[in-house]
Amino acid sequence: MKLSRPVSWFLVAFGAWSWIVWTTFVKNLWKDSSGLAFHHGDHSSPTAYFWIHLTLAVVSFLLGTVIGLLGVRSLRTLRRERTPENPPRTPAEPPVRSSAN
């Protein structure tokens, strides 16, 4: 399956966005002093809320990484196909035919 350049860039952007958002979320989760993430604000006793949201963040990091890498691989493939040895063919170009009869 081939991906278009815009779709490939979207996947790369999604991966980067995932890392930015979830890194910020984990930092905020760790700093939580409201009692949601840790009992009595003590980091030695995390709550179920903490473990569930940390699991969500780890899964999102993994998915964001995989999706971003798919986009990067697709962009590399598209770039390789456009090298001077393999110029892209436009649909309007007729196929080259031999003139030998």
Secondary structure, DSSP 8 states (H G I E B T S, - for coil): ----HHHHHHHHHHHHHHHHHHHHHHHHHHH--SSSSBGGG-TTSB-HHHHHHHHHHHHHHHHHHHHHHHHHHHHHHHHHHTSTTS----TTS--------
